Amino acid sequence: MPGRTFQFGTFEVHENSGELRKHGVKIRVQEQPFQILVLLLERPNEIVGREEIRARLWPENTFVDFDNAISNAVRRLREALSDSADNPRFIETLSRRGYRFIGQVAVRSPTPPVQTPPVPKPPAPKPTRIKVVPIAAGSLILGLASWWLWTGRKPDATQLTPLPLTAAPGWEWTPSFSPDGSQIAYAWDKTETGKTSHIYIKLIGSGRSVQLTTGPEPDFVPSWSPDGRSIAFGRMLSQSNAIYLIQPVGGTERKLANGYFVGLTSWSPDSRFIAVGDRKSPNELTSLHCLVLENGEEIRLTTPPNAHTSDADPAFSPDGRMLLFTRCSGPYTCALYLLDLSVNCRPKGEARLLREENGPIQGIAWTADGKEAVYGFSSAGDIWNFHLMKIKVEAAAKPERLTYAGVGASVPAIALRANRLAYIQNLSDIDIRRVQSGKPTRSFASSTRIEFGPQYSPDGKHVAFNSNRSGVIQVWVCDTDGENLVQLTNSAEASGTPRWSPDGRWIAFDRHLKGGWHIFIMASDGGPSRPLTSSASDEVWLSPGVTQKVKTLFAVD
């Protein structure tokens, strides 16, 4: 029955609104963990098998690593409930059988509404829908979502439900489709250190990924050629890096070029050229270059306008006549630019502005008709707050957010022939832990989002830290036991790196505004903030702030 409210301990679950509350305060929990919780609450003290959970969360003919996906969802649910798998209060794991809710549950059902006969209406025209599928992976989700085509009529975005495609530990990123859209190449670092990354290929609908590259050096940013014959990828070397080519079936690698390559690469539609950002030397700014596969020639395409600007992440248009790329002034202020090209990958005139954004951009992909592009963008200047945007090219139109991709989505890739969209999704959950001599570590003021940068007050009674539990990174303050949590800043853009004044009355922090980061100050017990800096440069906190002798330390996990 829809609309039920479940009560257990200090928690309430509102089925209709999808809310989990503790003491009346809403707790953020993702959709899949929430659905598992409702399923368990429907049958307290009964074993709910993993197959039942799979049937509830995913429709038939969905291809996903169910075991890992369910385990990750249950782990996130336990974190939201502050529950423990070893000593559970609510959710008990029964090895190889499933899960059981062991707490006391009270259910409140709504009064059924009076039913009125429906008014007949003509059937709505169905939008043209192609497939959607996403990818799950430890800290990152490599998403493969079905892409929708339409002509003059926008489909209902609520019908788009991305489904995890991978669920391996570590980091998975920079997806690239095979020309027919049946396979995807991506970089996977199992250890999250950046030192063990290699290129993998996965057949969509198959549970197994095949490792394509090996060796001691990390590999990254694969890009599948439009003719399907090669995959280009970057490899870190001791003093620089290089672009290599390898066949999708494996075999001998061929080095194409040495350099100081930055960001993503893009093939021309005829598979004759590769566009890439390159610094040419360690101290040079990144500009765009075109690598000629036939003879290894490297053609400069752009020159950044000043010493603070870099060009990167190029994307060839489907007809090969234009290059869309990012031009960034520092890491947090980026814009989209267009560059016209000749058939021999030579620039035709200067690059022109398409869209200026007040935040970082990660990845660009064109739609098959060449009229629109999708890119990853964080309006708050927060690296955990990326989302996908779609913009009409050459129309100066306002971009539209693709809400179905969720928060943390970036680095899109589109299979032009199969009408599929792939992207990565950052689902990192970083917690602060208290470290006391002789005692086990424990989470401190944790949530299902990101907490980091803890700073003791000079009197040792309070802690300021960063968290994006409210959606954007802000400054929070609490007691040293994690209680009496208060959100100190509340802006549309990221605010962080809190630093206490010596008398404990003030907290200084940096905030992202249009054009860069600046230092602000406010009273430690709340109130309005005011800027301390306003230059055209970025000002951020680099010093460790107030130090003191304390018996309790913090670690970020």
matplotlib code that plots the C-alpha trace (Angstrom):
import matplotlib.pyplot as plt

x = [0.0, 1.7, 2.0, 2.9, 5.1, 7.4, 8.8, 11.7, 14.0, 14.5, 13.8, 10.8, 10.5, 8.0, 7.4, 5.4, 8.0, 11.1, 12.3, 14.3, 14.2, 15.9, 14.4, 12.4, 15.6, 15.9, 18.8, 20.1, 19.9, 20.0, 17.2, 18.4, 19.3, 15.9, 14.1, 15.9, 15.0, 11.3, 11.5, 13.0, 10.5, 7.6, 8.7, 10.4, 12.2, 11.9, 14.7, 14.6, 16.8, 19.1, 17.0, 14.0, 16.1, 17.3, 13.7, 12.7, 15.5, 16.1, 13.7, 14.1, 16.8, 19.0, 22.7, 24.6, 26.8, 23.9, 25.9, 28.3, 25.6, 23.3, 26.2, 27.2, 23.6, 23.2, 26.5, 25.3, 22.0, 23.8, 25.9, 22.7, 21.3, 24.6, 24.2, 27.0, 27.2, 29.2, 26.9, 23.6, 20.7, 18.5, 19.8, 21.2, 23.2, 22.6, 25.4, 24.4, 20.7, 20.0, 19.1, 16.6, 15.3, 15.6, 14.3, 10.8, 8.7, 5.5, 3.5, 1.1, -1.0, -2.9, -6.7, -7.6, -8.8, -12.3, -12.0, -13.4, -13.8, -10.9, -11.6, -10.8, -8.1, -6.4, -3.1, -0.1, 2.4, 5.4, 8.8, 11.5, 13.5, 16.8, 18.5, 19.7, 22.2, 24.7, 27.9, 28.6, 32.1, 33.4, 34.0, 32.9, 30.0, 30.7, 27.2, 25.8, 22.5, 20.2, 20.1, 16.8, 16.3, 13.4, 12.3, 10.7, 9.1, 11.0, 10.5, 9.6, 13.0, 11.4, 11.3, 15.1, 16.5, 20.3, 21.4, 24.8, 27.0, 30.1, 30.6, 34.3, 36.3, 38.5, 38.1, 36.6, 36.5, 36.8, 34.4, 34.7, 32.3, 33.1, 31.7, 28.6, 28.0, 28.2, 31.4, 33.0, 36.6, 37.5, 40.4, 40.2, 42.5, 41.7, 43.7, 42.5, 46.2, 46.5, 49.5, 47.7, 45.4, 45.0, 42.6, 39.7, 37.0, 33.5, 30.8, 27.5, 25.3, 28.2, 29.4, 33.1, 35.7, 38.8, 42.1, 43.6, 46.9, 49.5, 52.8, 54.1, 53.1, 49.5, 47.4, 44.4, 41.9, 41.1, 39.5, 38.1, 38.7, 35.6, 36.8, 37.0, 40.6, 42.4, 42.1, 44.3, 45.3, 47.7, 50.5, 52.4, 56.2, 58.9, 59.3, 56.4, 53.7, 52.8, 49.9, 49.8, 47.7, 46.5, 44.0, 40.7, 41.6, 44.9, 48.4, 51.4, 51.2, 52.5, 53.7, 52.2, 53.7, 55.7, 54.7, 53.0, 49.5, 46.6, 42.9, 40.8, 41.5, 39.2, 39.4, 38.4, 35.5, 37.7, 40.2, 43.1, 43.7, 43.6, 43.0, 44.6, 45.8, 49.6, 51.9, 55.0, 57.2, 56.7, 56.3, 54.2, 50.4, 48.2, 47.1, 45.3, 47.2, 46.3, 48.3, 48.5, 48.4, 50.0, 53.4, 53.3, 53.2, 51.8, 49.8, 49.1, 45.5, 45.1, 47.2, 45.8, 45.2, 47.2, 49.5, 46.6, 44.5, 44.7, 42.9, 42.0, 39.4, 38.8, 35.8, 35.5, 32.0, 30.4, 31.2, 34.8, 34.4, 34.5, 36.3, 34.5, 36.9, 37.3, 39.3, 39.9, 41.4, 42.5, 40.8, 37.4, 36.4, 35.9, 34.2, 33.2, 34.8, 34.4, 37.1, 36.5, 38.8, 39.8, 39.8, 43.5, 42.9, 44.2, 42.5, 40.3, 40.3, 40.3, 38.3, 35.0, 33.1, 30.0, 29.3, 31.1, 30.6, 31.3, 32.8, 34.9, 33.9, 34.8, 34.3, 32.4, 30.4, 28.5, 25.1, 24.7, 23.1, 25.9, 23.4, 23.9, 26.6, 26.6, 29.2, 30.0, 29.8, 29.8, 28.1, 29.2, 32.9, 32.6, 34.4, 31.7, 28.8, 29.1, 26.1, 25.5, 24.4, 23.1, 23.6, 22.6, 25.8, 26.0, 22.7, 23.8, 21.0, 20.9, 22.1, 19.6, 20.5, 20.0, 18.5, 18.2, 22.0, 22.1, 24.7, 28.3, 27.9, 30.6, 32.9, 30.1, 30.6, 28.0, 27.8, 26.7, 25.3, 23.7, 22.3, 23.8, 25.2, 28.0, 29.3, 31.0, 29.4, 31.3, 29.7, 32.6, 31.7, 34.6, 34.2, 36.2, 37.3, 38.4, 41.7, 42.4, 45.3, 44.3, 40.8, 39.2, 38.6, 35.1, 33.2, 32.8, 29.7, 29.4, 26.8, 26.4, 28.2, 31.7, 33.3, 36.9, 39.2, 38.4, 39.8, 39.7, 38.6, 41.4, 39.6, 39.3, 35.5, 34.3, 35.3, 34.8, 34.9, 33.7, 30.7, 28.5, 25.6, 23.4, 24.2, 27.2, 30.4, 29.8, 31.4, 29.8, 30.5, 29.8, 30.9, 34.0, 31.8, 30.1, 26.8, 25.0, 25.8, 25.3, 25.7, 27.6, 27.6, 24.7, 25.6, 24.9, 28.6, 31.3, 32.7, 35.4, 38.8, 37.6, 40.3, 39.6, 40.8, 43.1, 40.3, 37.7, 35.3, 35.7, 36.1, 37.8, 37.1, 37.5, 34.4, 34.1, 32.7, 32.5, 36.1, 37.8, 38.1, 38.2, 38.6, 35.6, 35.1, 32.1, 31.4, 32.0, 28.4, 26.9, 25.6, 26.5, 29.9, 32.0, 34.8, 38.4, 39.9, 38.5, 41.4, 41.2, 43.4, 42.4, 42.9, 42.7, 43.9, 47.2, 48.4, 47.3, 45.6, 45.6, 47.5, 47.3, 48.2, 45.2, 44.7, 42.3, 43.3, 41.2, 41.7, 39.8, 38.6]
y = [0.0, 3.3, 6.1, 4.0, 5.4, 3.0, 3.8, 2.1, 3.4, 7.1, 6.7, 7.3, 6.1, 7.9, 5.6, 8.1, 10.9, 8.6, 10.2, 8.8, 10.9, 10.7, 12.7, 14.4, 15.5, 14.3, 12.0, 11.7, 8.2, 7.1, 5.4, 1.8, 1.7, 3.3, 0.6, -2.2, -0.6, -0.5, -4.1, -5.2, -3.1, -4.8, -8.1, -7.6, -10.6, -12.5, -13.3, -11.4, -13.1, -11.4, -12.5, -10.8, -7.6, -7.9, -8.3, -5.2, -2.9, -4.0, -4.9, -8.1, -8.3, -5.8, -6.7, -5.7, -7.2, -7.7, -9.1, -6.2, -3.6, -5.1, -5.3, -1.6, -0.5, -2.3, -0.8, 2.7, 1.9, 0.8, 4.0, 6.1, 4.2, 4.3, 0.5, -2.2, -5.4, -7.0, -5.8, -4.9, -3.1, -3.1, -5.0, -8.5, -10.4, -14.1, -15.5, -16.7, -16.3, -12.6, -9.9, -9.5, -6.5, -7.3, -4.0, -3.3, -1.8, 0.2, 0.8, 3.7, 3.5, 6.5, 6.7, 5.5, 8.3, 8.3, 6.8, 8.7, 7.3, 8.3, 10.7, 9.0, 10.7, 9.9, 8.1, 10.3, 9.9, 7.8, 9.4, 7.5, 5.6, 3.9, 1.9, 3.2, 1.3, 2.8, 1.4, 1.0, 1.1, 1.5, 5.2, 6.0, 4.8, 4.4, 4.9, 3.7, 5.3, 4.9, 8.0, 9.3, 10.8, 13.1, 15.5, 18.6, 16.7, 16.2, 12.8, 12.4, 12.4, 10.6, 7.4, 7.4, 5.2, 4.6, 1.1, 0.2, -1.6, -2.2, -2.6, -3.2, -1.7, 1.2, 4.0, 3.5, 6.5, 8.0, 5.6, 5.3, 3.4, 1.0, 2.4, 0.1, 0.9, -2.8, -2.4, 0.2, 0.8, 2.5, 3.0, 1.1, 1.7, -1.1, 0.6, 4.2, 5.2, 6.3, 3.9, 0.7, 2.1, 0.1, -0.1, -2.5, -3.5, -4.6, -6.1, -4.4, -7.0, -9.1, -9.3, -9.7, -7.0, -7.9, -6.2, -4.8, -3.2, -4.4, -3.2, -1.2, 2.3, 3.5, 3.8, 6.2, 8.0, 5.3, 6.5, 4.1, 5.0, 5.4, 2.7, 0.3, -0.8, 1.0, 2.3, 5.2, 5.7, 7.7, 6.2, 7.8, 7.7, 8.6, 12.2, 12.7, 10.7, 9.3, 8.4, 4.7, 2.7, -0.9, -3.1, -3.8, -7.6, -6.9, -7.4, -5.2, -1.6, 1.2, 4.6, 7.4, 10.5, 11.6, 14.7, 16.2, 15.3, 16.6, 15.6, 13.6, 12.7, 12.6, 10.9, 12.6, 10.8, 9.4, 8.0, 10.0, 12.4, 12.5, 15.8, 16.2, 18.8, 19.0, 21.2, 20.4, 21.1, 20.9, 24.7, 25.4, 26.0, 23.4, 24.0, 21.8, 19.8, 17.4, 14.2, 12.8, 9.0, 8.6, 10.3, 11.3, 15.0, 17.2, 20.3, 23.1, 24.1, 26.7, 29.2, 30.1, 33.9, 34.5, 32.9, 31.8, 29.9, 26.3, 24.5, 20.8, 18.0, 18.4, 16.7, 16.4, 17.1, 14.1, 15.7, 16.5, 20.2, 21.6, 21.0, 21.7, 22.1, 23.6, 26.8, 27.2, 30.0, 27.9, 24.7, 26.3, 28.7, 27.2, 27.9, 26.0, 27.1, 26.1, 25.9, 25.4, 22.9, 22.1, 18.5, 18.2, 19.2, 22.8, 25.6, 27.9, 31.2, 31.8, 29.8, 31.4, 31.3, 29.0, 29.1, 30.6, 28.7, 29.7, 26.3, 23.4, 21.3, 17.6, 16.0, 16.8, 14.6, 15.5, 14.1, 12.1, 15.0, 17.4, 19.9, 19.5, 18.5, 17.0, 18.0, 17.6, 20.8, 21.8, 25.1, 25.3, 24.9, 21.6, 18.6, 16.3, 18.2, 17.6, 17.0, 16.5, 19.5, 19.5, 22.6, 23.5, 24.2, 27.5, 28.7, 30.6, 28.7, 28.2, 24.7, 22.1, 19.8, 16.1, 15.3, 11.6, 11.2, 12.4, 14.3, 13.5, 12.7, 13.8, 12.8, 11.8, 9.6, 9.0, 6.0, 7.8, 4.8, 3.1, 6.2, 5.4, 7.7, 6.7, 8.7, 8.4, 9.1, 10.0, 8.3, 8.8, 8.6, 10.2, 10.2, 11.8, 9.4, 10.0, 8.5, 8.2, 6.4, 2.9, 3.2, 1.9, 4.6, 5.6, 7.9, 11.5, 13.5, 11.2, 11.1, 9.3, 12.1, 13.8, 15.1, 16.3, 19.0, 19.0, 21.8, 22.1, 25.4, 27.0, 25.9, 22.3, 22.3, 22.5, 21.2, 22.9, 20.8, 20.6, 18.5, 18.4, 16.6, 19.6, 19.3, 21.7, 21.7, 24.0, 24.7, 22.8, 23.1, 20.6, 19.6, 17.4, 14.3, 15.1, 16.3, 19.6, 19.8, 23.2, 24.3, 27.5, 28.6, 28.3, 29.5, 28.3, 27.8, 25.8, 27.1, 25.3, 25.1, 26.6, 28.2, 29.5, 32.8, 32.5, 33.7, 31.3, 34.1, 34.0, 31.4, 32.3, 30.1, 30.2, 30.4, 29.9, 32.9, 33.8, 34.2, 32.2, 31.6, 34.3, 34.4, 35.2, 35.5, 35.1, 34.7, 31.1, 31.0, 32.0, 35.1, 37.0, 36.5, 39.2, 38.9, 39.6, 39.4, 40.4, 40.3, 38.7, 35.8, 32.8, 33.1, 29.9, 28.7, 26.7, 26.9, 24.2, 26.8, 26.8, 23.9, 22.7, 19.8, 17.4, 13.8, 13.1, 13.2, 13.0, 11.0, 11.1, 7.7]
z = [0.0, -1.1, 1.5, 4.5, 7.3, 9.1, 12.6, 14.3, 17.0, 16.4, 12.6, 10.4, 6.8, 4.6, 1.6, -0.5, -0.4, -0.2, 3.0, 5.9, 9.0, 12.4, 15.2, 12.5, 10.6, 7.0, 6.3, 2.8, 1.4, -2.2, -4.0, -4.0, -0.3, 0.4, -1.6, 0.2, 3.6, 2.6, 1.4, 4.8, 6.8, 5.0, 6.4, 9.8, 11.3, 8.0, 5.7, 2.4, -0.2, -2.6, -5.5, -4.1, -3.7, -7.3, -8.5, -6.6, -7.8, -11.4, -14.2, -16.1, -18.8, -16.8, -17.0, -13.8, -11.2, -8.8, -5.9, -5.6, -6.3, -3.6, -1.1, -1.8, -1.4, 2.0, 3.1, 2.3, 4.1, 7.2, 7.1, 6.9, 10.0, 11.9, 11.9, 12.0, 10.1, 13.0, 15.8, 14.0, 15.6, 12.6, 9.6, 10.0, 7.3, 6.9, 4.8, 1.4, 2.3, 2.4, 5.0, 7.9, 9.8, 13.5, 15.1, 16.3, 13.5, 13.7, 10.5, 9.9, 6.8, 5.3, 5.0, 1.5, -0.7, -2.2, -5.7, -8.6, -12.0, -14.3, -17.2, -20.5, -22.5, -25.8, -25.5, -25.5, -28.4, -27.3, -27.7, -29.6, -27.0, -27.4, -24.6, -21.2, -19.0, -16.2, -14.5, -10.8, -9.4, -5.9, -5.5, -9.1, -11.2, -14.9, -16.1, -19.4, -19.8, -22.7, -24.9, -26.2, -29.7, -30.5, -33.2, -31.9, -28.9, -25.6, -24.0, -20.3, -18.5, -15.5, -17.7, -17.9, -15.1, -15.4, -14.2, -12.9, -15.4, -13.3, -9.5, -9.1, -6.2, -7.0, -9.6, -13.1, -15.5, -19.0, -20.9, -24.7, -27.0, -29.8, -33.1, -33.0, -29.3, -28.2, -26.2, -23.9, -23.1, -19.8, -17.4, -14.0, -11.0, -8.5, -5.7, -6.2, -6.0, -9.6, -10.0, -11.1, -13.8, -17.0, -19.9, -19.9, -22.4, -21.5, -23.7, -22.8, -21.2, -20.1, -16.5, -17.4, -18.2, -20.2, -19.4, -22.5, -21.3, -18.8, -17.4, -14.4, -15.8, -15.3, -18.4, -18.8, -21.1, -23.7, -27.0, -29.6, -33.2, -35.4, -37.8, -34.8, -35.6, -32.7, -29.2, -28.3, -24.7, -22.5, -20.5, -17.6, -18.0, -15.5, -16.7, -19.2, -20.8, -24.2, -26.5, -27.6, -30.0, -29.5, -31.3, -29.4, -29.4, -27.8, -29.2, -29.6, -28.6, -30.8, -29.4, -31.4, -29.7, -26.6, -24.7, -21.7, -22.6, -20.5, -20.4, -22.9, -26.5, -29.6, -33.0, -36.2, -37.9, -40.6, -38.0, -39.5, -36.7, -32.8, -31.1, -27.6, -25.1, -24.8, -22.9, -25.0, -22.0, -18.2, -17.8, -20.9, -20.8, -22.3, -25.9, -28.4, -31.0, -33.8, -34.1, -37.7, -37.6, -41.0, -40.2, -36.5, -37.2, -34.4, -35.6, -33.1, -33.1, -30.4, -28.3, -24.9, -24.8, -21.5, -19.0, -16.8, -19.4, -20.7, -23.5, -23.1, -23.6, -27.4, -29.1, -32.9, -34.3, -36.1, -39.5, -38.4, -39.3, -35.8, -32.5, -29.2, -26.2, -22.8, -22.0, -18.3, -16.2, -13.3, -12.3, -11.3, -14.1, -17.5, -20.8, -23.9, -27.2, -30.9, -33.5, -37.2, -38.9, -42.5, -43.9, -43.0, -39.3, -39.7, -37.8, -39.8, -37.9, -34.1, -31.6, -30.6, -27.3, -27.0, -23.3, -20.3, -17.0, -13.5, -12.5, -13.7, -16.8, -17.2, -20.6, -23.7, -26.2, -29.3, -30.2, -33.4, -35.4, -34.5, -33.2, -29.4, -27.0, -23.4, -20.8, -17.1, -15.0, -11.4, -10.9, -7.2, -8.0, -6.0, -7.5, -5.9, -7.3, -11.0, -13.2, -16.9, -19.1, -22.7, -24.9, -28.5, -30.5, -32.4, -30.9, -27.8, -26.0, -22.3, -21.4, -19.9, -17.0, -17.6, -14.2, -14.7, -14.5, -10.9, -8.9, -9.4, -13.2, -15.6, -18.5, -20.9, -24.0, -26.7, -29.1, -32.3, -34.1, -31.1, -29.4, -26.0, -23.4, -21.0, -18.1, -14.8, -11.5, -8.3, -5.3, -2.9, 0.8, 2.8, 6.6, 9.4, 12.1, 15.6, 16.5, 20.2, 21.8, 23.0, 21.6, 18.3, 15.6, 15.0, 12.6, 13.5, 12.5, 9.5, 6.7, 3.4, 1.6, 2.1, 5.3, 5.5, 6.7, 10.5, 12.6, 16.4, 18.0, 20.2, 23.4, 22.1, 22.6, 19.0, 15.6, 12.2, 9.0, 5.4, 4.2, 1.1, 3.0, 2.1, -1.6, -1.9, 0.2, 3.2, 6.6, 9.5, 13.3, 16.1, 19.6, 19.9, 20.3, 17.0, 18.5, 18.2, 14.5, 12.8, 9.2, 9.4, 5.8, 3.4, -0.1, -3.6, -4.2, -2.3, 1.0, 2.8, 4.6, 7.9, 10.1, 13.6, 14.9, 18.0, 20.4, 18.8, 17.9, 14.2, 11.4, 8.1, 5.0, 1.3, -1.0, -4.8, -6.7, -10.3, -11.4, -8.6, -4.9, -2.2, 1.6, 3.8, 7.6, 9.9, 13.6, 14.8, 16.2, 12.8, 11.2, 8.0, 6.3, 4.7, 2.1, 3.1, -0.4, -3.9, -6.4, -9.8, -8.6, -6.5, -2.8, -0.8, 2.6, 2.4, 6.0, 8.5, 10.7, 14.5, 16.0, 19.6, 21.8, 22.0, 22.8, 20.0, 16.3, 13.2, 10.0, 6.7, 5.5]

ax = plt.figure().add_subplot(projection="3d")
ax.plot(x, y, z, "-o")
ax.set_aspect("equal")
plt.show()
